[in-house]
Amino acid sequence: MSENSNNEQTLEPLSQSPKTRLRRSPKRAVFDRQALYNIFDEAMVAHVGFVQDEQSFVIPMLVWRWENRLFIHGSNGSRMIKALCGEQSICITATLLDGMVMAKSAFHHSSNYRSAMVMGSCYVVEDKQEVEQALEVFMELIAPGRWPHLRPPTTSEIAATTVLAIDIEEASVKIRSGGPIEDEGDLEWPVWTGELQLRQKVTAAVEDQYSVGEMSDYSEAWGERWSL
């Protein structure tokens, strides 16, 4: 593609609804739409919650964002994909665990995190050209510049794949950062306190036996997480 479709721009803030309003620790609510975008862009794995035959399911899936939509894909025969093709309300959540917060007391231990939730209904991307473009966006988010070097998808591969999208309209973001919140009477207690920081990293590129040529530089997609 000629440019990254997810470039940052001036965005409307997230609005609240009865479903998305935070009742627990509301001060951690963030209404910056770009913050939500950043969470899903970094997490890549999100949990998709839905109900089928009166049974609740929450399934981890690779999820990607293209402008103001989230996308998931799967086989046409997938039970989950079939269930999501309807008009039922679903919930997609992504969480990044940034650190474990170590306090003076067990009660005040916590975690630093960034989490985002999108609710609504999925719809099938019907146009075959848009399906292929959405898959290209996904690939370029993982490995910039790789798509043009790959064997093009066949007609049967596209036909066997369902791509679903959900507009990012009803959504919320919750973020915690910083150190522990201590009781005043505990401040002099003699124990180490602080944060054990956690970060996902790209640590190795293991070549397959059928690999040909040198690996391209994909570090742009991973930023500080690229540790090769």
C-alpha positions as CSV (number, residue, x, y, z in Angstrom):
1,M,0.0,0.0,0.0
2,S,1.2,3.5,-0.7
3,E,0.9,4.7,2.9
4,N,0.1,3.4,6.4
5,S,-3.7,3.6,6.8
6,N,-3.3,3.9,10.5
7,N,-1.3,7.1,10.6
8,E,-2.1,9.3,13.6
9,Q,-4.4,12.2,13.0
10,T,-6.8,14.5,14.9
11,L,-9.6,12.3,16.2
12,E,-12.9,12.7,18.0
13,P,-12.7,11.6,21.6
14,L,-14.5,8.5,22.8
15,S,-18.0,9.1,24.1
16,Q,-19.5,7.3,27.1
17,S,-22.6,5.1,27.1
18,P,-24.3,3.2,29.9
19,K,-22.3,0.1,28.7
20,T,-18.9,1.7,28.6
21,R,-19.0,4.0,31.6
22,L,-16.4,2.9,34.2
23,R,-17.9,2.2,37.6
24,R,-14.8,0.8,39.2
25,S,-11.9,3.2,39.4
26,P,-13.5,5.7,37.0
27,K,-10.4,8.0,37.3
28,R,-8.5,5.5,35.2
29,A,-10.9,6.1,32.2
30,V,-9.3,7.6,29.1
31,F,-11.3,9.1,26.3
32,D,-8.5,9.5,23.8
33,R,-9.4,7.5,20.7
34,Q,-5.8,7.4,19.7
35,A,-5.0,5.7,23.0
36,L,-7.5,3.0,22.1
37,Y,-6.0,2.6,18.7
38,N,-2.5,2.3,20.2
39,I,-3.6,-0.5,22.5
40,F,-5.1,-2.6,19.8
41,D,-2.2,-1.9,17.4
42,E,0.3,-3.1,20.0
43,A,-1.7,-6.0,21.5
44,M,-2.6,-7.7,18.2
45,V,-4.2,-10.5,20.3
46,A,-7.6,-9.6,21.6
47,H,-10.4,-11.6,23.2
48,V,-13.7,-11.8,21.4
49,G,-16.8,-12.4,23.6
50,F,-20.1,-13.7,22.2
51,V,-23.0,-15.9,23.0
52,Q,-24.1,-18.9,21.0
53,D,-26.9,-21.3,21.9
54,E,-27.2,-19.6,25.3
55,Q,-23.5,-20.3,26.1
56,S,-21.0,-17.6,26.6
57,F,-17.6,-17.8,24.8
58,V,-14.5,-15.7,25.0
59,I,-11.9,-16.6,22.3
60,P,-8.4,-15.1,21.8
61,M,-7.9,-14.0,18.2
62,L,-5.5,-12.0,16.1
63,V,-7.3,-8.7,15.7
64,W,-6.1,-5.7,13.6
65,R,-7.2,-2.1,13.2
66,W,-7.7,-0.3,9.9
67,E,-8.7,3.3,10.4
68,N,-11.7,3.3,12.7
69,R,-12.6,-0.4,12.4
70,L,-11.3,-3.7,14.0
71,F,-11.0,-6.8,11.8
72,I,-10.9,-10.5,12.5
73,H,-10.8,-13.3,10.0
74,G,-11.2,-17.1,9.9
75,S,-12.4,-20.0,7.9
76,N,-15.9,-19.9,6.5
77,G,-16.6,-23.2,8.4
78,S,-15.6,-21.8,11.8
79,R,-18.3,-22.1,14.4
80,M,-17.2,-18.8,15.9
81,I,-17.2,-17.0,12.5
82,K,-20.6,-18.3,11.7
83,A,-21.9,-17.0,15.1
84,L,-20.4,-13.6,14.6
85,C,-21.9,-13.2,11.2
86,G,-25.2,-12.5,12.8
87,E,-26.4,-9.2,14.3
88,Q,-25.7,-10.2,17.9
89,S,-23.8,-7.8,20.2
90,I,-20.2,-8.8,20.8
91,C,-17.3,-7.5,22.9
92,I,-13.7,-7.3,21.8
93,T,-11.1,-6.5,24.5
94,A,-7.3,-6.1,24.4
95,T,-5.0,-5.7,27.4
96,L,-1.3,-4.9,27.7
97,L,0.2,-5.7,31.1
98,D,3.0,-3.2,31.7
99,G,4.1,-4.0,35.1
100,M,3.5,-5.5,38.6
101,V,3.2,-2.9,41.3
102,M,4.9,-3.9,44.5
103,A,3.6,-2.1,47.6
104,K,4.3,-2.2,51.4
105,S,1.3,-4.4,52.0
106,A,-0.2,-7.3,50.1
107,F,-3.5,-5.4,50.0
108,H,-2.1,-2.5,47.9
109,H,-0.2,-4.6,45.4
110,S,-1.5,-3.8,41.9
111,S,-0.6,-3.9,38.2
112,N,0.0,-1.3,35.6
113,Y,-1.9,-1.9,32.4
114,R,-3.6,-0.5,29.3
115,S,-6.9,-2.0,28.3
116,A,-9.5,-1.2,25.6
117,M,-12.9,-2.6,24.9
118,V,-15.1,-2.3,21.8
119,M,-18.7,-3.3,21.7
120,G,-21.1,-3.6,18.8
121,S,-22.0,-6.0,16.0
122,C,-19.7,-7.4,13.3
123,Y,-20.5,-7.4,9.6
124,V,-19.0,-9.4,6.8
125,V,-16.7,-7.6,4.4
126,E,-18.3,-8.7,1.2
127,D,-16.2,-6.9,-1.5
128,K,-13.4,-9.3,-2.5
129,Q,-11.1,-6.4,-3.3
130,E,-11.7,-4.9,0.2
131,V,-11.1,-8.3,1.7
132,E,-7.7,-8.6,0.1
133,Q,-6.9,-5.0,1.0
134,A,-7.8,-5.7,4.7
135,L,-5.5,-8.7,4.7
136,E,-2.8,-6.7,3.2
137,V,-3.1,-4.1,5.9
138,F,-2.8,-6.9,8.5
139,M,0.3,-8.2,6.9
140,E,1.9,-4.7,6.6
141,L,1.2,-4.1,10.3
142,I,3.2,-7.1,11.2
143,A,5.9,-6.9,8.5
144,P,6.1,-3.7,6.5
145,G,6.9,-4.2,2.9
146,R,6.4,-8.0,2.9
147,W,3.0,-8.2,1.0
148,P,4.4,-7.4,-2.5
149,H,7.0,-10.3,-2.1
150,L,4.4,-12.9,-1.2
151,R,2.6,-15.3,-3.6
152,P,-0.7,-13.5,-4.2
153,P,-3.8,-15.1,-2.6
154,T,-5.7,-17.3,-4.8
155,T,-9.4,-16.9,-5.6
156,S,-10.2,-20.1,-3.6
157,E,-8.2,-18.8,-0.6
158,I,-10.1,-15.6,-0.6
159,A,-13.4,-17.4,-1.1
160,A,-12.6,-19.7,1.9
161,T,-11.9,-16.8,4.2
162,T,-14.4,-14.7,6.0
163,V,-13.2,-11.2,7.1
164,L,-15.4,-9.5,9.7
165,A,-15.3,-5.8,10.7
166,I,-16.7,-3.9,13.6
167,D,-16.8,-0.1,13.7
168,I,-15.1,1.5,16.7
169,E,-18.0,3.5,18.1
170,E,-19.1,2.1,21.5
171,A,-15.7,1.7,23.3
172,S,-13.8,2.5,26.5
173,V,-10.2,2.6,27.6
174,K,-8.8,2.1,31.1
175,I,-5.1,2.7,32.0
176,R,-3.1,2.5,35.3
177,S,0.4,3.7,35.6
178,G,2.8,4.7,38.4
179,G,3.8,3.3,41.7
180,P,1.8,1.8,44.6
181,I,-0.7,3.8,46.6
182,E,0.3,3.3,50.2
183,D,-1.5,3.7,53.5
184,E,0.3,6.6,55.4
185,G,1.0,4.3,58.3
186,D,2.9,1.9,56.1
187,L,5.4,4.4,54.5
188,E,8.3,3.5,56.8
189,W,7.8,-0.3,56.6
190,P,11.2,-1.7,55.7
191,V,10.5,-3.5,52.4
192,W,11.4,-2.8,48.7
193,T,8.6,-1.2,46.7
194,G,8.2,-0.2,43.1
195,E,7.3,-1.7,39.7
196,L,8.4,-4.9,38.0
197,Q,8.1,-3.7,34.4
198,L,6.9,-6.1,31.7
199,R,7.3,-5.7,28.0
200,Q,6.7,-7.9,25.0
201,K,9.8,-8.2,22.8
202,V,10.8,-9.6,19.4
203,T,13.8,-11.6,20.5
204,A,14.7,-13.9,17.6
205,A,14.0,-14.6,13.9
206,V,14.4,-18.3,13.4
207,E,14.8,-19.2,9.8
208,D,12.7,-21.9,8.2
209,Q,14.3,-24.7,6.2
210,Y,12.7,-23.5,3.0
211,S,13.6,-19.8,3.6
212,V,15.2,-18.0,0.6
213,G,17.3,-14.9,0.9
214,E,17.8,-12.4,3.7
215,M,15.0,-11.3,6.1
216,S,13.8,-7.8,5.4
217,D,13.9,-5.2,8.2
218,Y,10.5,-5.3,9.9
219,S,11.6,-3.2,13.0
220,E,9.4,-0.2,12.0
221,A,6.3,-2.2,12.9
222,W,7.6,-3.1,16.4
223,G,9.4,0.0,17.6
224,E,11.0,-0.5,21.0
225,R,9.8,-4.1,21.1
226,W,12.3,-5.0,18.3
227,S,15.3,-6.6,20.1
228,L,17.1,-8.5,17.4
